[in-house]
Amino acid sequence: MILESIWFFLWGLLWAIYFMTDGFVLGIGSLLPILGKTDEDRKVMVNAKGPLWDGNQVWLLTAGGVTFAAFPKVYAVMFSSLYTALMLILFTLIVRGVSFEFRSKVESLAWRKLWDYCAFAGSIAPAILFGVAFANIFRGIPIDGDGIFQGNLFTLLNPYGLLGGVLFLVLFLVHGALWLSIRTEGDLQQRAVATAEKLWPVELGIAVIFLIASMFATRLYDNYLANPLLFVIILLAVAGLLGIKVFLTQKALFKAWFASALTIVAATFYGVVGLFPNMFPSNIDPGFSLTAHNSASSALTLKIMLVVVILFVPIVLIYQAWTYNLFRDKVKQEDLVY
């Protein structure tokens, strides 16, 4: 029971780190048509993510790998029931990665515009689809006793699922605008800051609506009401949201970005903690739900994996912290690669 609970927490943590790190890259890509007034602006925006974006994918791969190794039944049912949505996410992420590499290969404005549109589509689509997928998991998926999905892609496009997609998109847009405000200068930086300031009330409003909607569409609050100390997680998300506004007012842009990161991490844990012990709840019959206990691997497997995580995750964290520190400066003309 303890091992399964630890791995459930680690599963949620890996998703939170992925959304925190890749969220600003998805936000930058989604802002390309808005802030990229000129080809030079778009070039700076793409370079502002630096060589960090591909390293961020480590957390996505690890989250998927942990699901496969620690909770194989959840992996099997998730990737069959949400197959269409997850394949769309995969293809759009591939398109995004290719666009970053290909946009500078030909000296043609039309060529670069084509790949900029691909970067936009490959950023905004995953941002929305991740939100739709997780909101539906919070709400419950129509799976039967055999783990067979009783629906289709449109089943997932319900009001609560779409609200989750909008929430994720706005979270990432603000996160990306703040990152641009840190790594750019001049008119582009001013527009990035102004965009973050304009989007903040929208982010706050949608977050409040999502919290209220979750009371009626999900059972996330059951754990919170059973243990009121858990409301600290929601308070951390609120503190992060308010911190964004305070630090933007003070022009403390690094602090504003870290406040945004706290908001994303706390928002992820808000859902994960509310789910526990469920990982893939069924809204047909609670007895059909997949939990951390009925879908986990053997105790020996979980123990071996835990040793690996304890040894290697700190190394990855240290490396990524070093990389982020190395590429913390403003993007200059001589730095442009893409």
C-alpha positions as CSV (number, residue, x, y, z in Angstrom):
1,M,0.0,0.0,0.0
2,I,2.8,2.4,0.9
3,L,4.8,1.7,-2.2
4,E,1.8,2.1,-4.4
5,S,1.0,5.5,-2.7
6,I,4.6,6.6,-3.2
7,W,4.5,5.8,-6.9
8,F,1.1,7.5,-7.3
9,F,2.7,10.7,-5.8
10,L,5.8,10.3,-8.1
11,W,3.4,9.8,-11.1
12,G,1.7,13.1,-10.3
13,L,5.0,14.9,-9.6
14,L,6.4,13.9,-13.0
15,W,3.4,15.3,-14.8
16,A,3.6,18.5,-12.7
17,I,7.3,18.9,-13.6
18,Y,6.5,18.3,-17.3
19,F,3.7,20.9,-17.4
20,M,5.9,23.4,-15.5
21,T,8.9,23.0,-17.8
22,D,7.4,22.4,-21.3
23,G,4.4,24.6,-20.5
24,F,6.3,27.8,-21.3
25,V,7.5,26.3,-24.6
26,L,3.9,25.4,-25.5
27,G,3.0,28.9,-24.5
28,I,5.7,30.5,-26.7
29,G,4.6,28.5,-29.7
30,S,1.0,29.4,-29.1
31,L,1.9,33.1,-29.0
32,L,3.9,33.1,-32.2
33,P,1.1,34.7,-34.4
34,I,0.3,37.2,-31.7
35,L,3.7,38.5,-30.6
36,G,5.6,37.6,-33.7
37,K,4.9,40.7,-35.7
38,T,8.0,40.3,-37.9
39,D,10.2,37.4,-39.0
40,E,12.9,38.7,-36.6
41,D,10.5,38.7,-33.7
42,R,9.5,35.1,-34.5
43,K,13.1,34.1,-34.8
44,V,13.8,35.6,-31.3
45,M,10.8,33.9,-29.8
46,V,11.8,30.5,-31.2
47,N,15.4,31.0,-29.9
48,A,14.1,32.2,-26.5
49,K,13.2,28.6,-25.6
50,G,16.9,27.8,-26.3
51,P,18.0,24.2,-26.3
52,L,15.7,23.6,-23.3
53,W,12.6,22.4,-25.0
54,D,13.9,18.9,-26.0
55,G,15.3,18.4,-22.5
56,N,11.8,19.1,-21.1
57,Q,10.5,16.1,-23.1
58,V,12.4,13.9,-20.7
59,W,9.7,14.4,-18.1
60,L,6.9,13.5,-20.5
61,L,8.7,10.3,-21.5
62,T,9.4,9.5,-17.8
63,A,5.7,10.1,-16.8
64,G,4.6,7.8,-19.6
65,G,7.3,5.3,-18.6
66,V,6.3,5.3,-15.0
67,T,2.7,4.7,-16.0
68,F,3.8,1.7,-18.1
69,A,6.1,0.2,-15.5
70,A,4.4,1.0,-12.2
71,F,0.8,0.9,-13.3
72,P,0.7,-1.2,-16.4
73,K,-3.1,-1.8,-16.3
74,V,-3.7,2.0,-16.2
75,Y,-1.3,2.4,-19.2
76,A,-3.1,-0.3,-21.2
77,V,-6.6,1.2,-20.6
78,M,-5.5,4.8,-20.9
79,F,-3.7,4.3,-24.3
80,S,-6.6,2.3,-25.7
81,S,-9.5,4.5,-24.4
82,L,-7.8,7.8,-25.1
83,Y,-5.9,6.5,-28.1
84,T,-7.1,9.2,-30.6
85,A,-6.5,12.1,-28.2
86,L,-3.0,10.8,-27.2
87,M,-2.0,10.1,-30.8
88,L,-3.1,13.7,-31.7
89,I,-0.9,15.0,-28.9
90,L,2.0,12.8,-30.1
91,F,1.7,13.9,-33.8
92,T,1.4,17.6,-32.9
93,L,4.4,17.4,-30.6
94,I,6.4,15.8,-33.4
95,V,5.3,18.6,-35.8
96,R,6.4,21.2,-33.2
97,G,9.8,19.6,-32.8
98,V,10.4,19.3,-36.6
99,S,9.3,23.0,-37.1
100,F,11.9,24.2,-34.7
101,E,14.6,22.4,-36.6
102,F,13.4,23.0,-40.1
103,R,12.5,26.7,-40.1
104,S,16.0,27.9,-40.7
105,K,17.1,25.3,-43.2
106,V,16.0,27.4,-46.2
107,E,16.6,31.1,-46.7
108,S,12.9,31.8,-47.6
109,L,10.4,33.9,-45.7
110,A,7.5,31.6,-47.0
111,W,9.4,28.6,-45.8
112,R,9.9,30.0,-42.3
113,K,6.2,31.1,-42.1
114,L,5.1,27.6,-43.0
115,W,7.1,26.1,-40.1
116,D,6.0,28.9,-37.8
117,Y,2.4,27.9,-38.5
118,C,3.4,24.3,-37.8
119,A,5.0,25.4,-34.5
120,F,1.8,27.3,-33.6
121,A,-0.4,24.3,-34.3
122,G,2.0,21.9,-32.6
123,S,1.9,24.0,-29.5
124,I,-1.7,25.1,-29.1
125,A,-3.1,21.7,-29.9
126,P,-1.2,19.7,-27.2
127,A,-1.8,22.5,-24.6
128,I,-5.6,22.1,-25.1
129,L,-5.6,18.3,-25.5
130,F,-3.6,17.8,-22.3
131,G,-6.2,19.9,-20.5
132,V,-9.1,18.0,-22.1
133,A,-7.6,14.6,-21.2
134,F,-6.8,15.4,-17.6
135,A,-10.2,17.1,-17.0
136,N,-11.9,14.0,-18.3
137,I,-9.8,11.8,-16.0
138,F,-10.9,14.1,-13.1
139,R,-14.5,13.8,-14.3
140,G,-14.3,10.0,-14.9
141,I,-14.0,8.0,-18.1
142,P,-16.8,5.8,-19.4
143,I,-14.9,2.4,-19.1
144,D,-16.6,-0.8,-18.3
145,G,-15.5,-3.7,-16.1
146,D,-13.2,-5.0,-18.9
147,G,-11.5,-1.6,-19.2
148,I,-13.2,-1.0,-22.6
149,F,-13.9,2.7,-23.4
150,Q,-17.6,3.2,-24.1
151,G,-17.4,6.3,-26.2
152,N,-15.4,8.2,-28.7
153,L,-13.3,11.4,-29.1
154,F,-16.4,13.5,-29.0
155,T,-17.3,12.0,-25.7
156,L,-14.3,13.7,-24.2
157,L,-15.3,17.1,-25.7
158,N,-17.8,17.7,-23.0
159,P,-18.1,21.2,-21.3
160,Y,-15.9,20.3,-18.3
161,G,-13.3,18.7,-20.6
162,L,-13.2,21.7,-22.8
163,L,-13.0,24.0,-19.8
164,G,-9.9,22.0,-18.7
165,G,-8.4,22.5,-22.2
166,V,-9.0,26.3,-22.0
167,L,-7.5,26.4,-18.5
168,F,-4.3,24.6,-19.5
169,L,-3.9,26.8,-22.6
170,V,-4.2,30.0,-20.6
171,L,-1.8,28.7,-17.9
172,F,0.8,27.9,-20.6
173,L,0.2,31.2,-22.5
174,V,0.9,33.2,-19.3
175,H,3.9,31.0,-18.5
176,G,5.3,31.5,-22.1
177,A,4.7,35.2,-22.1
178,L,6.6,35.5,-18.8
179,W,9.5,33.4,-20.1
180,L,9.7,35.7,-23.2
181,S,9.7,38.8,-20.9
182,I,12.7,37.3,-19.2
183,R,14.7,36.3,-22.2
184,T,13.9,39.1,-24.7
185,E,14.4,42.8,-24.8
186,G,13.0,46.0,-26.4
187,D,9.6,46.1,-28.0
188,L,9.1,42.3,-28.0
189,Q,9.8,42.2,-24.3
190,Q,7.3,45.0,-23.6
191,R,4.6,43.3,-25.7
192,A,5.3,40.0,-23.8
193,V,4.9,41.7,-20.5
194,A,1.7,43.4,-21.6
195,T,0.4,40.1,-22.9
196,A,1.0,38.4,-19.5
197,E,-0.7,41.3,-17.8
198,K,-3.8,41.1,-20.1
199,L,-4.0,37.3,-19.8
200,W,-3.7,37.2,-16.0
201,P,-7.3,38.2,-15.2
202,V,-8.5,35.6,-17.8
203,E,-6.3,33.0,-16.1
204,L,-7.7,33.9,-12.7
205,G,-11.3,33.9,-13.9
206,I,-11.0,30.5,-15.7
207,A,-9.2,29.0,-12.7
208,V,-12.1,30.1,-10.4
209,I,-14.7,28.7,-12.8
210,F,-12.8,25.4,-13.0
211,L,-12.6,25.1,-9.3
212,I,-16.3,25.7,-9.0
213,A,-17.2,23.4,-11.9
214,S,-15.1,20.6,-10.3
215,M,-17.5,20.7,-7.3
216,F,-20.4,19.6,-9.6
217,A,-18.6,17.6,-12.3
218,T,-16.1,15.6,-10.3
219,R,-15.5,14.0,-6.8
220,L,-12.2,15.7,-6.4
221,Y,-13.2,17.5,-3.3
222,D,-14.0,14.3,-1.4
223,N,-10.4,13.9,-0.3
224,Y,-10.1,17.6,0.6
225,L,-13.2,17.5,2.8
226,A,-12.0,14.3,4.5
227,N,-8.7,15.9,5.2
228,P,-9.0,19.8,5.3
229,L,-5.2,20.1,5.5
230,L,-5.1,19.3,1.8
231,F,-6.7,22.7,1.0
232,V,-3.1,24.0,1.4
233,I,-2.6,22.8,-2.2
234,I,-5.4,25.0,-3.5
235,L,-4.0,27.9,-1.4
236,L,-0.6,27.4,-3.0
237,A,-2.2,27.6,-6.4
238,V,-4.0,30.8,-5.4
239,A,-0.8,32.2,-3.9
240,G,1.0,31.5,-7.2
241,L,-1.7,33.2,-9.2
242,L,-1.7,36.3,-7.0
243,G,2.1,36.3,-7.0
244,I,2.2,36.6,-10.8
245,K,0.2,39.8,-10.6
246,V,2.2,41.2,-7.7
247,F,5.6,40.5,-9.3
248,L,4.4,41.8,-12.7
249,T,3.5,45.0,-11.0
250,Q,6.9,45.2,-9.4
251,K,8.6,44.3,-12.8
252,A,10.2,41.3,-11.0
253,L,9.9,39.1,-14.0
254,F,11.9,36.1,-12.8
255,K,9.8,35.9,-9.6
256,A,6.6,36.2,-11.7
257,W,7.7,33.2,-13.8
258,F,8.4,31.2,-10.7
259,A,5.0,32.1,-9.3
260,S,3.5,30.9,-12.6
261,A,5.5,27.6,-12.2
262,L,4.1,27.2,-8.7
263,T,0.6,27.8,-10.0
264,I,1.0,25.0,-12.6
265,V,2.5,22.5,-10.1
266,A,-0.1,23.2,-7.5
267,A,-2.9,23.0,-10.1
268,T,-1.7,19.6,-11.2
269,F,-1.5,18.3,-7.7
270,Y,-4.9,19.7,-7.0
271,G,-6.3,17.2,-9.4
272,V,-3.9,14.4,-8.6
273,V,-4.6,14.6,-4.8
274,G,-8.3,14.8,-5.4
275,L,-8.2,11.6,-7.5
276,F,-6.3,9.5,-5.0
277,P,-6.3,6.5,-4.9
278,N,-8.1,6.5,-8.3
279,M,-5.9,6.9,-11.4
280,F,-8.5,6.2,-14.1
281,P,-11.9,6.5,-12.5
282,S,-15.0,5.1,-14.3
283,N,-18.1,7.2,-14.4
284,I,-20.2,4.1,-15.4
285,D,-19.5,2.3,-12.1
286,P,-16.9,3.3,-9.4
287,G,-16.2,-0.4,-9.1
288,F,-14.7,-0.4,-12.6
289,S,-12.2,2.4,-11.7
290,L,-8.4,1.7,-11.9
291,T,-6.6,2.7,-8.7
292,A,-3.1,2.9,-7.5
293,H,-3.8,-0.3,-5.6
294,N,-5.6,-2.5,-8.2
295,S,-3.4,-1.6,-11.2
296,A,0.1,-1.5,-9.7
297,S,3.0,-3.7,-10.6
298,S,4.5,-6.2,-8.1
299,A,6.1,-4.9,-4.9
300,L,9.6,-6.0,-6.1
301,T,9.2,-4.0,-9.4
302,L,8.1,-0.9,-7.5
303,K,11.1,-1.3,-5.0
304,I,13.7,-1.6,-7.8
305,M,12.2,1.3,-9.7
306,L,12.2,3.4,-6.5
307,V,15.9,2.8,-6.1
308,V,16.5,3.9,-9.7
309,V,14.5,7.1,-9.2
310,I,16.3,8.0,-6.0
311,L,19.6,7.6,-7.8
312,F,19.0,9.2,-11.1
313,V,16.2,11.8,-10.8
314,P,18.3,14.2,-8.6
315,I,21.0,14.0,-11.4
316,V,18.5,15.0,-14.0
317,L,17.2,17.8,-11.8
318,I,20.7,19.1,-11.2
319,Y,21.6,19.0,-14.9
320,Q,18.4,20.8,-15.9
321,A,18.9,23.4,-13.2
322,W,22.4,24.0,-14.6
323,T,21.1,24.2,-18.1
324,Y,18.4,26.7,-17.2
325,N,21.0,28.8,-15.4
326,L,23.4,28.7,-18.4
327,F,20.7,30.0,-20.8
328,R,19.2,32.6,-18.5
329,D,20.5,35.6,-20.4
330,K,18.7,37.7,-23.0
331,V,18.6,36.4,-26.6
332,K,21.0,38.5,-28.7
333,Q,21.2,38.8,-32.4
334,E,24.4,36.8,-32.4
335,D,22.7,34.0,-30.5
336,L,20.0,33.3,-33.1
337,V,20.1,29.8,-34.5
338,Y,16.7,28.8,-35.7
